[in-house]
Amino acid sequence: CQHIWSQPVESVSIDLRCGAKVSAREALALETSACQADFFCRLTLRVHVTCELRESGQATLRVEVEGELGLMPSFCLVGQAAVSNFYKAARTSYIAGDDMKAIRTCERALTIASATKPRPKETGDTMNLLGALHLRRKTPGLAVKCLEAALTIRMGQTTGDATGSAALASTLTTLGSAHQANGSYAEAHSCHERAVAVLERIEGVDGSVLAAALHSLGGTHRALGNPEEARLCYEKALKLREARLGKGHAANATTQNNLGAVLQQLARPREAVGCYQKALAIQMKVYGREHVAGAATLSNLGSAHTQLGEHKVAVACHVRALGLQEQHVGPEHADVAATLHNLGNALASMGQGAEAVRCLWRALCIWSQTVGPAHPDIAATLHSLGNVYRGLKQQEPAAQCFAGALRIREVTLGPTHSQTARTRHCAALVGCSLGDEMSAAQELQAAVNSLIKGLGSRHAWTLQARADLESLKKAMSTPRSTWASTPRSEWTATPRSEISATPRPTTQGAEAASRIVAAAAAQVQVALRAS
């Protein structure tokens, strides 16, 4: 008889300290510290048995056995070579969009790196890539932890050369984006500032890399309520991108969009229109007239026309954008909500309050499903909805909307942010209409202080808040029978940046904000049905 036994490959336990398999030829070319050998066994036995019986009744049993023992070597990378190999494989998976495979490969590389002395130089690269993966998968908390570890490693490895400095700046930029996605704007701003400073010290730095860092820095300036500083960053980024990539490159459309949004914040809507038109021209040339990429720009363009009082043009822009988005991404997408938000503002500016309510309510429903209850986009739509109800002389639902928007903005942006102050201003006017003049005056004063600090004393929002405060003080000092109605604040469109962070609010106050939003939503729904 013959017996054959082979050790199955799957029966061999995986050594997490080993990297990719290599051939025998490759193993011989490597240093012994970079490679490890394992053996798989195969045993073949041939057995021949005979039995001889004698007349005496005795027997002789003869057993003959022969065979071969085969050993098949298997070579794998270990140590720094394994870490480097896994890092390259993870990058390939990242570029291909296979995030889970890339994450598993990064974790395998880091397991090997943790047992390798000295620590492989690719450890920081791997940790940085893992952070970028978590950021792309919308888990910014995990991304921050990975990127902070990567930053510590890279700061220890940086020797001042251009390559090391560029890698350090890359980690700072990605960490800043993770902080911003996590709602930590001050930390994000610090990271982006450091990244720009590092890149500006590199002789002959790639202009597109510095432009991207400046673009990110402009985003945090904007989030922190510093529109003038944001404008300077975007303009520098645009100049660098045009010089490095050409004026018709798609990246310039992104910068033009964000520059336009900042110019709207600075009450320069005509210049904003120019930026949006340039961005739209680039997108149409690169992607075509019917591509969804131009929809956000069309909506931004509409918001600028609303600010200029050109309401019919604004509505046409928003309707066109809405059609493209519903066709390409579906009616329940967050981008559709952003356009509905801007369309609602434009319709309100034309005096079509009931239609504006329908648009804003639909936007609010989409936001609640896509970004959650305590998010800045929810606050922006609630703010606009509050203004529409003020125009319709429905003060109670207006107060509910402003209360929800104010709580969310206090939590996500901070109590003194210019957008928080704007909502505080509008909420105070509603409070005054409801008879709470003393509290309204206090809230208006707080709004004025914040707006002066954030936007300056000559900004339109600041001037309007001060005028309303003076009117209220004057009215409070006269007999009540002679009071005139408090001036109504202008309708406000909220320009949507095409590339915008999606910050998550801190947990403090989020539950209370959710309750207020729910109450506001209920009031809006009742009023919508009534209208």
C-alpha positions, 0 to 999 in steps of 0.5 A: 500500500502507499500513503501520501500526506501533505501539510495543507497551506491553510493549516500554517498559522499566519505570522503577523510579523511577516510581509509579502511572499517572495521567490527563492531568487528574490530571497537570496538577493535580500539580506538575512534580516529582511527575509524569513523562511518557512517550510511546508512538508510532504511525506510519501510512504510505500509499505510492503508486508509479507507473512511466511507460515511454517509447518511448525505453526510459527510465522515470520512477518516482514514489513518493508517501508520506503518513502520520501520527505519533501520540504518546500521553502516559503520566503516572506519579507520581515522588518522594514522591507515588509513595512515598505511592501505593505505601505506600497500595497495600501497606497495602491488600494487607496488609489483604487478606492478599496478603502477596507483593503487599504486599512487592513494592509496599513494595520498589518504594516503597523503591526510589523513596524511595532515589532521592528527595531529601529522603527522603519521610516515608512511607519509615519507614511503608513499612519498618515495614509491610515488617517487619510483613509479614516477621513475619507470614510467620514470617521474624523475622530479616528483620523485625528488619532492616526494623523497626530501619531503620524505627525509625532513620527514625522516631526522626529524624522524630519531633517530639514530637507525638502522631501521631509518638510513636504511630508510634514506639511502633508500630514499637517494639512490632512490633520487640519482637514480631520479637525475641521470635519470633527468641528474643531475649527481652531485646531484645524486652523493651527494645523493649516497655518503650520502647513503653509509656513512649512511649505513656504520655507521650502525652496522651489516648492510645488505651487499646486501643493502650496495652493492646496494648503492655502485653500485649506487655510482659507476654509478655516478662516472662513469657518472662524468668521474671518472672511477678509483673511479667507479672501487673501488665502483664496486669491493667493491659491488661485494665482498659484494654481493658474500659474502652475496648472493653467487658468482652465484647470478644474481645480481653479473652479473650486477656488473661484467658488469659495472665493465667491462665497467669501466675497458674498460674506464681505458684501461684495456680491458683484465680484462674487458673480464674476468668480462664479461665472469664471468657475462655471465657464471652467466646469462647462469646458471641462465636464460639459454643460449637462454635468452635475459639477456645475450645479453647485456653482449655478446655485452659488451664482443664484445666491449672489444674484439674490444678494444683488436684488436680481431675483428672477435671474437668481431663481432661474439659476437655482431651478437649473441647478436643481434639475441637474442635481435631481437628475444625476444624484437623486431628489434626496441628496444633500446637494439638492438640499443646498440648492433648495435652501438657496432657491427658498431664499430667492423666492422669499426675496421675490415675495413668494413666501409660501413657495419659499416655505415649501422649498426650505421645508423640503431642504430641512427634511433632506438635511435631517436624513443626510447630516443629522439634527445638530449640523450647521446646514440645518441651522442655515436652513432654519435661519432662512425659514425663520426669516420667511415666517417673519415676512409672513407675519407668523412670529411663533414659528419664526421664533422656533426656527431661530431658537433651533438655528441659534442653539446649533450655531452656538454649539458648532460655530461658537457663541460669538461667530458672525453667523451665530450673531446674525441668527441672534440678531434675527431672533431678537427682532422676533422676540421684540415682536412677541413683546420681550423688548428687554431681552431683545435689546440685550441679545441685539447688543451681544450680536452687535459686539460679535459682528464688530469683532468678526466682520468689522464696524462697516460690514452690512450685517454690523450696520443693520444690527446697530441700526435695529438696536438704536431703533429698539432703544429709541422705541423703548424710551418713548411711550408704548402707544407711539411705537413703530414696528421694528425694522425687518432685517433683509433676506439673507442667502447662504452661499454654498461653498463647493468644497466645504467641510462637514463638521460634526458638532461637539456633544455638549448642547447637541441634545438640546439643539435636537429638541429645539429643531424637532419643535421647530420642524413640527411648527413648520410642518403645521404651518406648511399644511395650513398654507 
